[in-house]
Amino acid sequence: MAARAENQAVALSGKVFERLLAAYPKAHREEYGAAMAQLFRDQCRDAWSESRGWGLAKLWLRVLPDVIGTSLLEHLETIKERKFMLHRIATLFRSTQSYKFFTVFTAVFLLVVITATVVTFILPEAFVGTARINLRRGPEFSAGGLDPYFIQTEFEVLQSQVMLTKLVENPKVKLNERWAAKNQRSEPLKTSEAIVLLKQNLELRPVRNTSLIEIRYYSDKPEEAMEIANAIADTYKEYGLDRNNAKMEEGIKALKQETGKQEKELRDAQVSVDTLRQELHVSDQDPQSTAPSVTLSSAVIQQLQADVIRMEAEQARLEAQLSKLKPLPPEKLRRTIQTVVEPDSLLTTLLSELDIAKQNRQKTQTTLTEDHPNYPTTTHQVEELNKIIDDLVDSIMVGLQTRLDTTKALIASLTNKMAEAHKTDIEIATRTRSYWDAKRKLQGLLNFRSILQLKIASEEADLKLPRASSVEIIDRQTRPNFRPV
C-alpha cells in the first residue's frame, strides 16, 4: 500500500517537473534536461521516504523558486544584444516565449499545490514501526578480508523469500489470518500473498558509516507496525543463528562422510600390510605397530659398530703403552711397567727380594773379604734374581704385544662381519621396501582418521553449546508510534 502510493506520487511529481523544464531555453533543456529530471526523481524518492506527502510538499516549495530563478538567468544569458539590465528585463517580459513560460509556470504551480493537497487528504493514515539491528561479520573477515557488498547482500537476505516465509509462518504473528480478516476473506492468505504485502510496506535503511540496519514497517495501525517491525528483527536474528548452525551441520556431515571413506581405505591398507609381511617373510618385531621397526641385520650392525669402536680404543691404548715402554732401560722398565700395566704380584715380590739381596750383598762386601765363602753367594743371588725379573718383564712385554696383535685381528674380523651385515641389511631393505611403504601409508591413514575424529567431536561440541547470532537487535520499539507519517 505504502509502496504503491510512493510510486504514484514520485511518478506524478516527475512528470510535472518535466513539464516545468519547458521554462528553460531549448539549448539548456537539450543539454541538461535529462540529468535534471533524474536528479529530481531521486530527490522525490528521498523526500517520500523521509516524510511521505509532507516531504514532497517541502521539496516542491524548495524547487519551485529555484526553477523560477535559474530559468530567468538562463533566458537572460540567451539574449545576445548588449543592453542595460532594465532593458533586458523589459525585453524578456515583452517576449512571447516569456509570456508562455509564466503561463505554464502558473498553471503547473497551481496544479502541483492542488494535487499535493488532495493526495495528502485522500491517502489513509500510515504509521511506522522501527527496529534497528547490528550485523556481526563472520570470522572470514577477521583476517583482513572486506566484502564491499556485505550490507547490500544482507538487505536482499532480509527481503528474501526464505526469511519472509519464516516470518509469515510464525505462529506468534499469524499474518495470514490477520490480513485475511482485514481483507474480509474467509480463508487465510497464502504465504506468497502475505510476502507480497510485507514487501510493499517494508523499508530498509543503512545507518551511514556503521554496520547497522534500520527496519521500518508501515501500517494503518500503529500497534501492528510496531509488532511486525520487531518480529522482522527477531526472525532475522533467528535466521542468522539457524544459518550458522546449518553450516556447521553440513560441515559435520561432510566430515563423517570423509571418515567413512577413510575407514575403508584403512581396512584395505591393513590387509595389504599383513599380506606383504607374510609374502616377503618380514622379520617385524612388533607387527601390530604401524611404525617401521629395526630389522635384525640393523641391530647386528649397530652391535658390531660398537664392538669395533671399543676394540679400536683398546688398540690405541696398547700401542701407546708399548711405544712408551720399549725404549726404557731394564732397570727403569721394571719399575715403570708396574704403573702402566696391571700390577703383577710375582714381579712385586721379586723386586722386593732383589732389594733385600742387594742390601745383603752390600753388607757382605763391607764386612767380609772376597775369600770368605759367603761372599760369592750373595752376589750370585742378586744375579739370579735379576735374570728372573728380566725374564718376567720380557714375558709381560710379550703379553702386551700379543694382546695388541689379537685386538687388531678382532677389529679386522669385526669389520668383515659388519660389511657382510651391512650388505645383508641392504638386501633386506630392498626386498621389504614395499612392506614398509605400506606400513607408513597405514600410519598416515590412522593419523588422519584421528584428526577427523577430533574435528568432528569439536564441531559437535560447538554445535551443542549456546552460540551468539550474527545479528544483534540494537533498538526495539517498545511503544506504538501514534503519529502518522
Solvent accessible surface area in square Angstrom, and as a share of the most:
residue,aa,sasa,rsa
1,M,71,0.32
2,A,8,0.06
3,A,30,0.23
4,R,132,0.48
5,A,15,0.11
6,E,45,0.20
7,N,94,0.48
8,Q,126,0.56
9,A,12,0.10
10,V,11,0.06
11,A,51,0.39
12,L,75,0.38
13,S,9,0.06
14,G,5,0.05
15,K,133,0.56
16,V,13,0.08
17,F,11,0.04
18,E,84,0.38
19,R,175,0.64
20,L,2,0.01
21,L,15,0.08
22,A,59,0.46
23,A,4,0.03
24,Y,4,0.02
25,P,10,0.06
26,K,133,0.56
27,A,75,0.58
28,H,30,0.14
29,R,80,0.29
30,E,128,0.57
31,E,121,0.54
32,Y,99,0.38
33,G,9,0.08
34,A,87,0.67
35,A,69,0.54
36,M,48,0.21
37,A,8,0.06
38,Q,81,0.36
39,L,105,0.52
40,F,4,0.01
41,R,65,0.24
42,D,56,0.29
43,Q,65,0.29
44,C,0,0.00
45,R,107,0.39
46,D,100,0.52
47,A,16,0.12
48,W,6,0.02
49,S,29,0.19
50,E,120,0.54
51,S,33,0.21
52,R,22,0.08
53,G,19,0.18
54,W,170,0.60
55,G,5,0.05
56,L,14,0.07
57,A,27,0.21
58,K,117,0.50
59,L,2,0.01
60,W,11,0.04
61,L,116,0.58
62,R,147,0.54
63,V,18,0.11
64,L,5,0.03
65,P,82,0.52
66,D,84,0.43
67,V,4,0.02
68,I,50,0.25
69,G,31,0.29
70,T,47,0.28
71,S,0,0.00
72,L,47,0.23
73,L,111,0.55
74,E,51,0.23
75,H,11,0.05
76,L,30,0.15
77,E,132,0.59
78,T,64,0.37
79,I,31,0.16
80,K,167,0.71
81,E,101,0.45
82,R,227,0.83
83,K,75,0.32
84,F,173,0.72
85,M,109,0.49
86,L,146,0.73
87,H,76,0.34
88,R,60,0.22
89,I,68,0.34
90,A,35,0.27
91,T,38,0.22
92,L,12,0.06
93,F,113,0.47
94,R,162,0.59
95,S,41,0.27
96,T,94,0.55
97,Q,96,0.42
98,S,4,0.02
99,Y,156,0.59
100,K,124,0.53
101,F,11,0.04
102,F,61,0.25
103,T,73,0.42
104,V,60,0.35
105,F,27,0.11
106,T,71,0.41
107,A,58,0.45
108,V,15,0.09
109,F,70,0.29
110,L,97,0.48
111,L,101,0.50
112,V,11,0.06
113,V,66,0.38
114,I,105,0.53
115,T,33,0.19
116,A,31,0.24
117,T,65,0.38
118,V,68,0.39
119,V,48,0.27
120,T,49,0.28
121,F,164,0.68
122,I,126,0.64
123,L,64,0.32
124,P,83,0.52
125,E,110,0.49
126,A,8,0.06
127,F,20,0.08
128,V,15,0.08
129,G,0,0.00
130,T,39,0.23
131,A,1,0.00
132,R,69,0.25
133,I,0,0.00
134,N,32,0.17
135,L,6,0.03
136,R,102,0.37
137,R,90,0.33
138,G,27,0.26
139,P,116,0.73
140,E,117,0.52
141,F,44,0.18
142,S,96,0.62
143,A,102,0.79
144,G,70,0.67
145,G,38,0.36
146,L,138,0.69
147,D,48,0.25
148,P,107,0.68
149,Y,150,0.57
150,F,23,0.09
151,I,39,0.20
152,Q,102,0.45
153,T,65,0.38
154,E,13,0.06
155,F,23,0.09
156,E,97,0.43
157,V,26,0.15
158,L,0,0.00
159,Q,57,0.25
160,S,33,0.21
161,Q,101,0.45
162,V,92,0.53
163,M,0,0.00
164,L,0,0.00
165,T,32,0.19
166,K,72,0.30
167,L,0,0.00
168,V,3,0.02
169,E,110,0.49
170,N,40,0.21
171,P,101,0.64
172,K,178,0.75
173,V,9,0.05
174,K,113,0.48
175,L,0,0.00
176,N,28,0.15
177,E,99,0.44
178,R,70,0.25
179,W,10,0.03
180,A,4,0.03
181,A,75,0.58
182,K,84,0.36
183,N,76,0.39
184,Q,170,0.75
185,R,106,0.39
186,S,120,0.77
187,E,125,0.56
188,P,76,0.48
189,L,7,0.04
190,K,139,0.59
191,T,40,0.23
192,S,61,0.39
193,E,59,0.26
194,A,0,0.00
195,I,5,0.02
196,V,79,0.45
197,L,52,0.26
198,L,0,0.00
199,K,92,0.39
200,Q,46,0.20
201,N,15,0.08
202,L,17,0.09
203,E,35,0.16
204,L,23,0.11
205,R,54,0.20
206,P,81,0.51
207,V,41,0.24
208,R,209,0.76
209,N,144,0.74
210,T,70,0.41
211,S,35,0.23
212,L,30,0.15
213,I,0,0.00
214,E,31,0.14
215,I,0,0.00
216,R,50,0.18
217,Y,4,0.02
218,Y,10,0.04
219,S,6,0.04
220,D,59,0.31
221,K,107,0.46
222,P,14,0.09
223,E,87,0.39
224,E,10,0.04
225,A,0,0.00
226,M,35,0.16
227,E,65,0.29
228,I,0,0.00
229,A,0,0.00
230,N,17,0.09
231,A,12,0.09
232,I,0,0.00
233,A,0,0.00
234,D,47,0.24
235,T,6,0.03
236,Y,0,0.00
237,K,83,0.35
238,E,100,0.45
239,Y,38,0.14
240,G,0,0.00
241,L,55,0.27
242,D,67,0.35
243,R,64,0.23
244,N,36,0.18
245,N,39,0.20
246,A,42,0.33
247,K,128,0.54
248,M,26,0.12
249,E,94,0.42
250,E,117,0.53
251,G,33,0.32
252,I,14,0.07
253,K,128,0.54
254,A,57,0.44
255,L,38,0.19
256,K,105,0.44
257,Q,104,0.46
258,E,56,0.25
259,T,22,0.13
260,G,43,0.42
261,K,126,0.53
262,Q,15,0.07
263,E,47,0.21
264,K,121,0.51
265,E,82,0.37
266,L,15,0.08
267,R,146,0.53
268,D,79,0.41
269,A,9,0.07
270,Q,73,0.32
271,V,98,0.56
272,S,46,0.30
273,V,2,0.01
274,D,52,0.27
275,T,58,0.34
276,L,39,0.19
277,R,65,0.24
278,Q,124,0.55
279,E,111,0.50
280,L,39,0.19
281,H,148,0.66
282,V,16,0.09
283,S,75,0.48
284,D,16,0.08
285,Q,129,0.57
286,D,68,0.35
287,P,47,0.29
288,Q,166,0.74
289,S,37,0.24
290,T,24,0.14
291,A,54,0.42
292,P,63,0.40
293,S,30,0.19
294,V,77,0.44
295,T,21,0.12
296,L,121,0.60
297,S,10,0.06
298,S,27,0.17
299,A,41,0.32
300,V,65,0.37
301,I,17,0.09
302,Q,109,0.49
303,Q,107,0.48
304,L,18,0.09
305,Q,84,0.37
306,A,54,0.42
307,D,28,0.14
308,V,13,0.07
309,I,117,0.60
310,R,138,0.50
311,M,29,0.13
312,E,85,0.38
313,A,64,0.50
314,E,48,0.22
315,Q,41,0.18
316,A,61,0.47
317,R,105,0.38
318,L,0,0.00
319,E,65,0.29
320,A,54,0.42
321,Q,25,0.11
322,L,7,0.04
323,S,67,0.43
324,K,150,0.64
325,L,1,0.00
326,K,126,0.53
327,P,106,0.67
328,L,43,0.21
329,P,76,0.48
330,P,85,0.54
331,E,99,0.44
332,K,115,0.49
333,L,20,0.10
334,R,10,0.04
335,R,126,0.46
336,T,35,0.20
337,I,2,0.01
338,Q,34,0.15
339,T,115,0.67
340,V,53,0.30
341,V,27,0.15
342,E,143,0.64
343,P,110,0.69
344,D,44,0.23
345,S,91,0.59
346,L,101,0.50
347,L,0,0.00
348,T,64,0.37
349,T,68,0.39
350,L,15,0.08
351,L,10,0.05
352,S,54,0.35
353,E,78,0.35
354,L,2,0.01
355,D,53,0.27
356,I,100,0.51
357,A,2,0.01
358,K,68,0.29
359,Q,122,0.54
360,N,65,0.33
361,R,70,0.26
362,Q,112,0.50
363,K,139,0.59
364,T,14,0.08
365,Q,80,0.36
366,T,98,0.57
367,T,94,0.55
368,L,56,0.28
369,T,97,0.56
370,E,134,0.60
371,D,136,0.71
372,H,60,0.27
373,P,102,0.64
374,N,82,0.42
375,Y,42,0.16
376,P,75,0.47
377,T,82,0.48
378,T,20,0.12
379,T,38,0.22
380,H,106,0.47
381,Q,87,0.39
382,V,2,0.01
383,E,100,0.45
384,E,75,0.34
385,L,16,0.08
386,N,38,0.19
387,K,132,0.56
388,I,80,0.41
389,I,0,0.00
390,D,50,0.26
391,D,78,0.40
392,L,32,0.16
393,V,5,0.03
394,D,81,0.42
395,S,65,0.42
396,I,28,0.14
397,M,25,0.11
398,V,97,0.56
399,G,34,0.33
400,L,4,0.02
401,Q,61,0.27
402,T,77,0.45
403,R,114,0.41
404,L,9,0.05
405,D,71,0.37
406,T,68,0.39
407,T,6,0.03
408,K,85,0.36
409,A,62,0.48
410,L,77,0.38
411,I,22,0.11
412,A,55,0.43
413,S,45,0.29
414,L,23,0.12
415,T,61,0.35
416,N,92,0.47
417,K,109,0.46
418,M,43,0.19
419,A,63,0.48
420,E,115,0.51
421,A,13,0.10
422,H,96,0.43
423,K,132,0.56
424,T,59,0.34
425,D,29,0.15
426,I,93,0.47
427,E,97,0.43
428,I,40,0.20
429,A,51,0.39
430,T,80,0.47
431,R,112,0.41
432,T,1,0.00
433,R,143,0.52
434,S,54,0.35
435,Y,0,0.00
436,W,22,0.08
437,D,67,0.35
438,A,16,0.12
439,K,1,0.00
440,R,124,0.45
441,K,131,0.56
442,L,4,0.02
443,Q,59,0.26
444,G,38,0.37
445,L,23,0.11
446,L,46,0.23
447,N,73,0.38
448,F,80,0.33
449,R,64,0.23
450,S,55,0.35
451,I,106,0.54
452,L,11,0.06
453,Q,89,0.39
454,L,129,0.64
455,K,99,0.42
456,I,20,0.10
457,A,57,0.45
458,S,56,0.36
459,E,35,0.15
460,E,57,0.26
461,A,50,0.39
462,D,53,0.27
463,L,51,0.25
464,K,172,0.73
465,L,108,0.54
466,P,133,0.84
467,R,103,0.38
468,A,82,0.64
469,S,9,0.05
470,S,26,0.17
471,V,2,0.01
472,E,62,0.28
473,I,34,0.17
474,I,72,0.37
475,D,60,0.31
476,R,109,0.40
477,Q,30,0.13
478,T,110,0.64
479,R,192,0.70
480,P,36,0.22
481,N,58,0.30
482,F,132,0.55
483,R,190,0.69
484,P,60,0.38
485,V,60,0.34
